[in-house]
Amino acid sequence: MQKQRIVVGLSGGVDSAVTACLLKRQGHEVIGIFMKNWEGDDDDEFCSSNIDFVDAAAVADVLGIEIEHVNFAADYKDRVFAEFLREYQAGRTPNPDILCNAEIKFKAFLDHAMRLGADKIATGHYARVRQNPATGLHELLKGLDPAKDQSYFLHRLNQAQLSKTWFPVGELLKTEVRRIAGEIGLPNAQKKDSTGICFIGERPFRDFLNNYIAKAPGPIKNDQGRVLGEHVGLSFYTLGQRQGLGIGGVKARGAELKAIRALGQRGAGEHAPWFVARKDLDSNTLWVVQGHDHPWLLSTRLSAQDCSWVAGDAPAAGALAAKTRYRQLDAACELASAGPASCELSFSEAQWAVTPGQSAVLYQGEVCLGGGVIAASDVQNFPGGRPTAEVFKPK
């Protein structure tokens, strides 16, 4: 293999550390870049990039490579965080990690690496890139560790980005990554995997959002129209949410209980847990239902907008698989139509809590084709008796 100059995004975690190690073992010239994407309160207990940089620098020292600290906070605030707030204020639930990958890690970071004379960049994502010999196109593949696959978060990457990107740990299981880190004495070999969004960290999500979005209380109603309590603001809830509703002690009664039992759903009954089913911005109402499999939580169709396709063109209509949220198993679906603006999917089995703002990502076997932002889904027996066709429409 020809020696190349590879710029690696060193996050301070074990995956990016082993990425740099593997590339250096292969004889490449490896340069580490630590990306600072958030400023303001990152010196507190919840989100400290300072600690991560110390870990990344320690890894670079062990590997004998250079490391540069680059501040992308302004880009992140303009391209990712501003959109994050706009989506929440509009009642949707965005996925900022997907936008961060498309706008920061594989755009701002990639551009910076190219200015350093890089041939390619590499990150510690669990995914793979393959060039199809028949078409010449670069394909985004699932990581080999099914429990760690991150192709869902990378589905907006295009041909130009993939042609300059390597994901070395995508070929490995997480246990193998930790074994390699331990063997060569990396200081973060046993470091806990990061969870959550960088700028939120481990802090309570509602506390963070409260700093940026005003509370607008309104009624919480069940599927019979009974007011069960008061919500703090629709932006602070997401579909399928079970915790933090403040109505845990409310029980179904009379006709409500009879309606629940008639559904024959899993977990139904007067003590069944409550789930957020819909958010009505017009009336500022939070609709909740009892039981995991209530019809209001199940969808067999969805429409998505702002689509991005790895190959550059939308896939042909037909049978594929899709994820409507991370950590979900692939679900068989039918792609009815697709383009750069929108796509429509139908599922043979109803999908649970399909959430506007999240992404629907399409797969053909191990190949990630791309996807779009969920705009709407169908739902049975929606409040007010509105027909399915009226509910199922783009935002």
N, C-alpha and C positions, 0 to 999 in steps of 0.2 A: 504494500500500500504506500502510495506517495505521501511523504511528509507534508502536512498542511499546518497553517496557523489557525488554531481553533480558540475562539473566545467563549469561555464557559461562564454562565450565570451562576455564581456561587452564592447561595442564599443563607448559608450557615447550617443547613440541614445535611443529613447523611446522603441523600440521593444525589445532590449536585456535587458533593465531595467525591463520591465514587465515580460519577461521570468524568470529572477531571482526572481522577486516577487512571481510569481505563484508557482515556485518550492519550495520556502521557506514556502509559505502558506500550501503546501502539507506535510510539515514536514521534507523535505530533508535537508541535510547539504549542503549549497551552498557556493561555492568559486568563486570569480570573477577573470577573467584574462583579462587584456587589452593588445591587440596585437599591437605592433608598427611594421608596415610593410614597412615603407618608411623613408629614411633619406636623408639629403642633403638640400632640400629647403622646408622642411615641417614646417618651422617657418614663412612662408610668408602668405599673405592674402588668398591664394588659397587652401592650403592643410595643415592644422595645427592639427597634432595629439596631440599637447600639450593641446589645448582647449578641444578636445574630452576626453583626459585622466582626466582633471579636472572635466568634467561632469560625467564620469564614476565613479570617486572616490566619488563624491557627492552622487550619487545613492547608492553606497556601504555603505556610512555612514548612509543614511536614512534607508536602509534595515538591517543594522547591520551585514554585512558580510565582510569577508576579500577580498582584491583585490591585485593582483600582476601585475606589469608592466613587460611584456616579450617582448624582441626585436627579431623579426623574419625577420628583414630587409635583412640580408645576404641571408637567404633562399629565400626570395621573389625576390631579385635581380637575383639570380642564376636560380630559377625554373620558375619564372613568367615573370619578366621584360625582361630578355634576349630573351625568346621566343617571347614576344610581339614585340621587335625590329626586330627579324629575320623575322617574318611574314610580318610586314609592309615593310621591305626592299625587300621582295619577291613579293610585289604588292597585298598582301591579307589584309583583315581587321579582326584581331583577336579579341577575347572576353576575356580579361585578368581576368575578374571576375570569369569565369568558371574555369580557371586554378588555380586561387587563392583558390577557394573552395576546389578543389581536392588536391592541393599541400601544402597549408598553413593551412587553417582553419580546414580541416578534415584529415590532415596528421601531420604536424609539431605541431599544437596546440593539436591535439588528443594525439600524443605521449607524449607531455609535461604533459597533464592532467593525463594520465595513470601513469606517474612517480610520480604524487602527490597522487596517490592512488584513483583516481576517478573511480566510477562505470560507469558513463556516462558523456558525455559532452552535452551542450545545447547551441543553438544560437537563435537569433531573426529572423530567416528566416521564411517566410510564406510558409510552406510546412508541410507535415505530414509523419510519418513513421508508418507502420502497418505490423505486422507479419502475413502472410497468414497461417491459421491453417491447410490447406490442404497440403501445400508444405513445410511449415516451413521457407520459404524464407521471408526476409524483403522487403517490397514494399515501394517505394517512391511515395507519393500521392501529388496531388495539394493542396495548401492551400485553406481553405474554402472561403477566400475573393478573388473573381476572379480578382479584380483590383490590387491585391498585390501578387498573386501567384508567387513564385520564384523557382519552381521546375525546370524550364528551366536552371537556373544557377547551379543546384545541380545534374544534370543528370549523372555526371561522378562518383558519389559516389558508392562504392561497398558494398557488404554484410557485411564485417567486420566493415566498417565505420558506416553504418546505424544501425547495432546492438548496437552500443555504443552512439547513437545520439538521442536527443529529440528536437522537434520544438514546444514548447507549444503555441506560438502565431499563429501557423498554423491552430489552431482550432477556431480562432477568426477573427472578422472583424476589420479593422484598427480603426474604430470609437470606438469599445469596448476596444481596447488596450489603446487608449488615455483616455477613461473614467476611466479605472482602474488606470492609471498613475496619473490622476488628483485627484482621490479619496484618494489615499494614500500620496499625496503631493510630488511626485517625482519631482525634480527640472527641469527635461528635458521633462515634460509632453507635452509641446507644441513646442518642438524643431523641426525645419524643417527637413524633411527627407533628408538624404544625396543623392546627385546625382552625376553621373559620376564616373570615376575611381579614387581610392584613391590618386595615385601619380600625377594626373592631376588636380583633384578638379574642380573648376569653371573657370579656366583659359582657354583662347582660345586654342583649341587642336593643331592647326597648330603651334602656338608659342612654345608649349611644344615640339612637335615632331622635330621642327627645331634645338633643342639643341642636338639631337642625330643622325639625318639623314640628309645627305647633300642634298641640292636642286639640281635637275637635270632637268632643263626646257626642254620642248618639245612642239609640236603642239597640239592644241585642234581642232579636226575635227568633223563635223557632219556626218550624215548617207549618205550624198551625196559626202563626201570626201572634202568638202570645209574647209579650215583652218579659224577658227573663232577667234583664239587668241593663247596665250601661257600659258601652265600650269607651276607650279613651281617645279613639281616633282610628279610622279605617286603615291608615298607613301602617299601623303598628301590628297588623294581623296578616296572616297568609292562609290560603286555602289548605284545609287538612290539619290546621293547627289544633292541638288538643290542650296544651298547657297554657296557663296564664289568662284564661277567659273569665275567671271570677264567678263562675256559675256552677262550680262543681257539686254544690249541695242541692241544686234544683232538680226535682224529679218530674218525670212525665206524669200526667194525670188524665183521667177520664178518656175522652175521645182521642187525646194525643197518644196515650198508651195503647189504645186499641189500634190506632193507625200504625204505630211502630210494630206491634206484634203481627199485623196483617202483612207487613213487608217480608217477614220471615228472614230477616237479615242477621248476619253474624254479630253477636254481641248486643242484640237489641234487648230492651227491657227498661223498666222505670229507672234503674240505676245505671243504665248504659252511659258511657262517656260522651261528652259533647265535642263536636268538631265544627270548625269554621267551614261553611259550605259556599257562601257567596258574600260579596261586598257590593252594596248598592250605593254608589256615590250620589245619585240624585236625591235619595231620601236619607243619606248618611246612616244607613241601616246595616248592621252586621247580622247576617242570617246564619244560624247554627242548627245542627241536627244531631240526633242521638243515634249511635251505632256506626261502626266503621264502614259498613256497606250500604249506607242509606243511598237511595237513588240520586240525590242531589250531589253526591260525591263521585259519581261514576259517569264517565264520558266515553262514547265510542267514535266521536269525530272531533277534529280540531282544525283550526286554521292558524297559520303562522305567517308572520311578516318579516321584512328585513332579512331575507334569506341570503345565505352565503354558501357557495358550493365549491368544494375542494378542487374539482376538475376545471372550474371556471364556468361550466354550463350545468344547468339543472339536470338531474337524472331523469330518465324516461319514466312515465307513469307505469305502475305495476306493483308487484308484491315485493316488499322490503321489510326491514325491521326498524324499530325506533325506540328511543328513550325519551320520556318526557320529563325526567329528572335524573340527577346523578345517583348512583348506587341502585338503579333500577335494572332489572333484567331486560334484555331486548324483548320487545313485544312485536308480534307479527302485525303488519299493517299493510294497507293499500295506499299508494301514493296516487291520488286522483289527478292532480295537476301541480306543476311547479315552475317557478321562474325566479328571477332576481327579486321580485317584489313580494311574492307570496307563494304558499303551497297549502294543500289540503290533504289531511290524512284521515283514514278510517281504520278502525281496529276491530278484529274479530272478537276480542275479549275487552270488556270495558276497562278503561284506565282510571286509576284512583286519583282524585284531587288534581286534575290537570289545571295548572296555574298560569294565568296570564303574566307575562314578564319572564317566565322561565323559558328554556329552549327545548324545542323538539329536534332531536338529532337523529339522522337517518343512517342506517348501516346496511351493507350488503355483505353478509358473512363477517369477516374481520376488518373489512374496509369501511372507514368512516367517510360518508359522502358529503357531509355538511348538514345544514339545517337552518332553522329560523326561530324567531322569538314568538312564543305562543300568544296569539291575540284573543282567541275565543274558543269555546268548545260547546258541544251540545250538552244538555242536561235534562233529566226527566223531572216533570212535576215542579217546575220552577215557580217561585212565589208569584201570585197574581194570575196564574193559569196561562201565562204567555206561551205561545206555541214554540216548539223547538227551533223552527226556522228563524224566529226573531232573536232568540238568544245566540244562535250560532251565526255570528257575523263579525267581520274585522272590527277592531277598535277604531 
